[in-house]
């Protein structure tokens, strides 16, 4: 058998015992093509914003009106029945009698 050392080495398959520690080739990820939705025209967006703002301003106006109506109702039904010193935030104290200058 006259095989040389090179022939013997060529017959032995090479295997790296640490091959699993090395980074492996990743499979290419197949993604479907991205389809962006069609953009809506700016005029349509602007109209939506205008409508939203008008609804908000109406809601604010209605809230202020309800507050004013409650304030008038409260003043008529509750505050009008209170003594004058309580509603004016004044000190309730008895009035002093004025001393007549002519009395001796």
N, CA, C and O of each residue as an XYZ file, in Angstrom:
416
protein
N       0.842     -1.148      0.000
C       0.000      0.000      0.000
C       0.885      1.206      0.000
O       1.405      1.598      1.044
N       1.032      1.692     -0.937
C       1.940      2.791     -1.040
C       1.230      4.127     -1.103
O       1.495      4.922     -2.005
N       0.357      4.386     -0.191
C      -0.325      5.691     -0.148
C       0.540      6.700      0.594
O       1.092      6.420      1.658
N       0.632      7.802      0.038
C       1.395      8.852      0.707
C       0.516      9.509      1.784
O      -0.693      9.289      1.848
N       1.132     10.277      2.578
C       0.413     10.955      3.665
C      -0.634     11.905      3.109
O      -1.700     12.068      3.703
N      -0.351     12.519      1.999
C      -1.320     13.457      1.407
C      -2.552     12.718      0.919
O      -3.671     13.202      1.092
N      -2.367     11.560      0.317
C      -3.511     10.788     -0.165
C      -4.380     10.331      1.004
O      -5.607     10.354      0.916
N      -3.748      9.920      2.087
C      -4.504      9.491      3.279
C      -5.317     10.659      3.830
O      -6.484     10.489      4.181
N      -4.716     11.829      3.906
C      -5.431     13.011      4.416
C      -6.564     13.438      3.477
O      -7.594     13.929      3.938
N      -6.382     13.256      2.166
C      -7.446     13.601      1.226
C      -8.643     12.671      1.367
O      -9.762     13.071      1.044
N      -8.452     11.478      1.826
C      -9.536     10.515      1.962
C     -10.347     10.742      3.249
O     -11.505     10.329      3.320
N      -9.768     11.383      4.249
C     -10.465     11.636      5.507
C     -11.295     12.919      5.353
O     -10.745     13.967      5.016
N     -12.600     12.849      5.593
C     -13.419     14.074      5.492
C     -13.081     15.036      6.635
O     -12.917     14.625      7.784
N     -12.984     16.302      6.299
C     -12.674     17.310      7.306
C     -13.961     17.750      8.013
O     -14.983     18.004      7.375
N     -13.883     17.832      9.327
C     -15.034     18.259     10.113
C     -14.525     19.118     11.260
O     -13.589     18.741     11.965
N     -15.149     20.274     11.438
C     -14.782     21.172     12.532
C     -15.693     20.867     13.717
O     -16.914     20.981     13.605
N     -15.123     20.489     14.827
C     -15.918     20.150     16.014
C     -16.603     21.374     16.604
O     -17.597     21.226     17.315
N     -16.111     22.565     16.336
C     -16.691     23.797     16.886
C     -17.498     24.566     15.844
O     -17.687     25.774     15.984
N     -17.957     23.912     14.841
C     -18.679     24.590     13.768
C     -20.003     25.170     14.243
O     -20.444     26.191     13.715
N     -20.650     24.546     15.228
C     -21.940     25.063     15.692
C     -21.777     26.344     16.502
O     -22.772     27.030     16.739
N     -20.586     26.695     16.931
C     -20.345     27.944     17.638
C     -20.184     29.120     16.681
O     -20.326     30.274     17.086
N     -19.896     28.842     15.448
C     -19.708     29.897     14.462
C     -21.068     30.369     13.943
O     -22.035     29.607     13.957
N     -21.142     31.601     13.493
C     -22.421     32.080     12.941
C     -22.803     31.294     11.693
O     -21.976     31.021     10.822
N     -24.066     30.947     11.639
C     -24.571     30.179     10.512
C     -25.213     31.124      9.495
O     -25.665     32.217      9.838
N     -25.240     30.697      8.286
C     -25.857     31.499      7.231
C     -27.365     31.560      7.461
O     -28.010     30.539      7.700
N     -27.909     32.755      7.388
C     -29.335     32.946      7.602
C     -30.073     32.812      6.279
O     -29.584     33.201      5.219
N     -31.258     32.252      6.382
C     -32.099     32.128      5.214
C     -32.696     33.489      4.890
O     -33.081     34.216      5.806
N     -32.784     33.848      3.645
C     -33.319     35.133      3.252
C     -34.803     35.176      3.561
O     -35.548     34.255      3.227
N     -35.220     36.251      4.201
C     -36.600     36.406      4.593
C     -37.400     36.940      3.418
O     -37.073     37.980      2.847
N     -38.446     36.220      3.068
C     -39.293     36.642      1.954
C     -40.483     37.422      2.504
O     -41.322     36.871      3.216
N     -40.546     38.677      2.176
C     -41.656     39.525      2.603
C     -42.477     39.922      1.393
O     -41.938     40.127      0.305
N     -43.778     40.028      1.586
C     -44.584     40.526      0.473
C     -44.278     42.007      0.260
O     -43.879     42.692      1.202
N     -44.451     42.495     -0.920
C     -44.168     43.918     -1.158
C     -45.119     44.805     -0.347
O     -46.302     44.503     -0.190
N     -44.570     45.890      0.155
C     -45.372     46.814      0.946
C     -46.277     47.624      0.037
O     -45.838     48.187     -0.966
N     -47.543     47.673      0.406
C     -48.499     48.465     -0.360
C     -49.045     49.552      0.559
O     -49.808     49.260      1.480
N     -48.669     50.776      0.323
C     -49.148     51.893      1.123
C     -50.538     52.291      0.662
O     -50.825     52.279     -0.535
N     -51.401     52.644      1.603
C     -52.736     53.073      1.190
C     -52.664     54.392      0.428
O     -51.741     55.187      0.605
N     -53.623     54.591     -0.387
C     -53.653     55.835     -1.165
C     -53.895     57.009     -0.223
O     -54.684     56.917      0.717
N     -53.220     58.087     -0.484
C     -53.381     59.264      0.365
C     -54.681     59.973      0.010
O     -55.108     59.996     -1.144
N     -55.289     60.545      1.029
C     -56.500     61.319      0.798
C     -56.107     62.748      0.483
O     -55.062     63.218      0.934
N     -56.910     63.428     -0.266
C     -56.558     64.807     -0.631
C     -56.560     65.734      0.595
O     -57.285     65.508      1.564
N     -55.744     66.764      0.524
C     -55.596     67.706      1.632
C     -56.905     68.428      1.920
O     -57.190     68.759      3.071
N     -57.696     68.671      0.892
C     -58.960     69.373      1.086
C     -59.890     68.570      1.994
O     -60.594     69.142      2.826
N     -59.892     67.258      1.836
C     -60.742     66.408      2.662
C     -60.272     66.441      4.124
O     -61.092     66.488      5.041
N     -58.948     66.417      4.334
C     -58.430     66.509      5.698
C     -58.779     67.857      6.323
O     -59.161     67.929      7.491
N     -58.648     68.907      5.545
C     -58.937     70.245      6.045
C     -60.406     70.380      6.424
O     -60.725     70.976      7.453
N     -61.299     69.837      5.610
C     -62.727     69.898      5.923
C     -63.036     69.150      7.221
O     -63.847     69.605      8.028
N     -62.394     68.015      7.413
C     -62.610     67.252      8.638
C     -62.135     68.043      9.861
O     -62.799     68.049     10.898
N     -60.980     68.710      9.734
C     -60.478     69.516     10.844
C     -61.406     70.693     11.136
O     -61.654     71.016     12.298
N     -61.911     71.324     10.102
C     -62.812     72.462     10.295
C     -64.082     72.005     10.997
O     -64.569     72.678     11.905
N     -64.617     70.869     10.582
C     -65.819     70.340     11.225
C     -65.570     70.003     12.693
O     -66.398     70.297     13.555
N     -64.429     69.386     12.965
C     -64.082     69.034     14.346
C     -63.938     70.283     15.209
O     -64.420     70.317     16.341
N     -63.281     71.303     14.679
C     -63.104     72.545     15.441
C     -64.435     73.239     15.698
O     -64.650     73.785     16.780
N     -65.321     73.223     14.724
C     -66.634     73.849     14.929
C     -67.445     73.094     15.979
O     -68.151     73.710     16.777
N     -67.349     71.773     15.982
C     -68.041     70.995     17.013
C     -67.496     71.307     18.402
O     -68.254     71.414     19.365
N     -66.189     71.451     18.496
C     -65.576     71.773     19.791
C     -66.002     73.162     20.253
O     -66.333     73.349     21.423
N     -65.996     74.136     19.349
C     -66.397     75.489     19.740
C     -67.867     75.529     20.144
O     -68.227     76.261     21.065
N     -68.725     74.758     19.476
C     -70.133     74.689     19.880
C     -70.275     74.069     21.264
O     -71.065     74.543     22.080
N     -69.518     73.017     21.531
C     -69.578     72.373     22.843
C     -69.126     73.326     23.943
O     -69.708     73.340     25.028
N     -68.095     74.121     23.673
C     -67.623     75.102     24.660
C     -68.687     76.160     24.903
O     -68.932     76.545     26.047
N     -69.313     76.629     23.848
C     -70.354     77.649     23.976
C     -71.544     77.116     24.773
O     -72.077     77.813     25.636
N     -71.962     75.876     24.483
C     -73.073     75.287     25.227
C     -72.718     75.117     26.702
O     -73.562     75.327     27.573
N     -71.483     74.739     26.980
C     -71.049     74.573     28.373
C     -71.089     75.908     29.109
O     -71.517     75.964     30.261
N     -70.650     76.979     28.459
C     -70.692     78.298     29.096
C     -72.126     78.736     29.332
O     -72.439     79.301     30.380
N     -73.006     78.479     28.359
C     -74.416     78.846     28.520
C     -75.056     78.085     29.679
O     -75.815     78.661     30.457
N     -74.751     76.795     29.795
C     -75.304     76.012     30.903
C     -74.806     76.549     32.240
O     -75.553     76.580     33.218
N     -73.546     76.970     32.282
C     -72.995     77.546     33.507
C     -73.691     78.843     33.876
O     -73.986     79.078     35.048
N     -73.957     79.693     32.881
C     -74.648     80.957     33.148
C     -76.078     80.705     33.606
O     -76.561     81.368     34.524
N     -76.764     79.746     32.970
C     -78.134     79.433     33.376
C     -78.166     78.906     34.811
O     -79.064     79.257     35.577
N     -77.195     78.066     35.180
C     -77.149     77.564     36.557
C     -76.882     78.699     37.529
O     -77.495     78.753     38.595
N     -75.975     79.609     37.181
C     -75.676     80.721     38.080
C     -76.908     81.587     38.323
O     -77.166     81.989     39.457
N     -77.668     81.876     37.274
C     -78.885     82.687     37.462
C     -79.931     81.918     38.268
O     -80.591     82.500     39.130
N     -80.089     80.634     38.005
C     -81.053     79.834     38.772
C     -80.654     79.781     40.231
O     -81.503     79.912     41.112
N     -79.364     79.591     40.499
C     -78.881     79.513     41.873
C     -79.075     80.850     42.588
O     -79.463     80.887     43.756
N     -78.806     81.941     41.883
C     -78.987     83.264     42.497
C     -80.461     83.516     42.800
O     -80.786     84.074     43.848
N     -81.357     83.114     41.899
C     -82.787     83.353     42.105
C     -83.371     82.440     43.185
O     -84.175     82.897     43.998
N     -82.994     81.187     43.213
C     -83.640     80.225     44.099
C     -82.940     80.042     45.439
O     -83.608     79.783     46.440
N     -81.650     80.166     45.489
C     -80.935     79.892     46.742
C     -80.384     81.141     47.402
O     -80.592     81.359     48.596
N     -79.688     81.955     46.639
C     -79.039     83.117     47.243
C     -80.026     84.205     47.624
O     -79.771     84.974     48.551
N     -81.146     84.282     46.925
C     -82.114     85.335     47.244
C     -82.787     85.080     48.586
O     -83.338     86.015     49.168
N     -82.766     83.873     49.093
C     -83.400     83.536     50.366
C     -82.456     83.687     51.555
O     -82.877     83.503     52.698
N     -81.207     84.013     51.313
C     -80.215     84.159     52.378
C     -80.228     85.592     52.909
O     -80.605     86.525     52.201
N     -79.814     85.749     54.155
C     -79.710     87.107     54.698
C     -78.664     87.907     53.922
O     -77.737     87.324     53.361
N     -78.800     89.211     53.885
C     -77.902     90.021     53.066
C     -76.435     89.931     53.469
O     -75.581     90.068     52.594
N     -76.097     89.719     54.697
C     -74.695     89.658     55.105
C     -73.985     88.423     54.581
O     -72.778     88.467     54.342
N     -74.694     87.334     54.398
C     -74.067     86.102     53.930
C     -73.719     86.199     52.451
O     -72.643     85.768     52.034
N     -74.614     86.755     51.666
C     -74.348     86.844     50.228
C     -73.322     87.910     49.888
O     -72.647     87.815     48.863
N     -73.194     88.930     50.739
C     -72.235     90.006     50.466
C     -70.869     89.718     51.061
O     -69.937     90.493     50.850
N     -70.726     88.638     51.790
C     -69.494     88.290     52.493
C     -69.095     89.382     53.486
O     -67.911     89.651     53.688
N     -70.090     90.000     54.094
C     -69.839     91.045     55.081
C     -69.983     90.426     56.475
O     -70.567     89.355     56.640
N     -69.444     91.117     57.453
C     -69.522     90.648     58.834
C     -70.902     90.989     59.367
O     -71.366     92.123     59.245
N     -71.544     90.011     59.950
C     -72.866     90.244     60.543
C     -72.663     90.682     61.990
O     -72.302     89.879     62.851
N     -72.893     91.930     62.236
C     -72.762     92.449     63.600
C     -73.965     93.334     63.891
O     -74.510     93.975     62.992
N     -74.364     93.360     65.124
C     -75.527     94.206     65.445
C     -75.183     95.674     65.244
O     -74.045     96.094     65.455
N     -76.167     96.436     64.840
C     -75.923     97.856     64.625
C     -75.878     98.570     65.978
O     -76.616     98.224     66.900
N     -75.022     99.546     66.079
C     -74.889    100.298     67.325
C     -75.924    101.416     67.347
O     -76.219    102.072     66.348
N     -76.433    101.581     68.510
C     -77.371    102.684     68.664
C     -76.577    103.976     68.788
O     -75.565    104.052     69.485
N     -77.056    104.948     68.113
C     -76.378    106.243     68.223
C     -76.838    106.934     69.501
O     -78.027    107.014     69.810
N     -75.884    107.407     70.194
C     -76.175    108.084     71.457
C     -76.638    109.509     71.140
O     -75.988    110.258     70.410
N     -77.734    109.826     71.694
C     -78.254    111.191     71.461
C     -77.372    112.199     72.193
O     -77.009    112.010     73.354
N     -77.052    113.236     71.506
C     -76.178    114.250     72.089
C     -76.933    115.090     73.131
O     -76.336    115.679     74.033
N     -78.217    115.124     72.982
C     -78.982    115.974     73.889
C     -79.211    115.306     75.233
O     -79.537    115.996     76.200
N     -79.062    114.053     75.329
C     -79.348    113.398     76.589
C     -78.198    113.582     77.566
O     -77.030    113.512     77.185
N     -78.534    113.816     78.817
C     -77.512    114.077     79.809
C     -77.544    112.992     80.845
O     -76.753    113.016     81.788
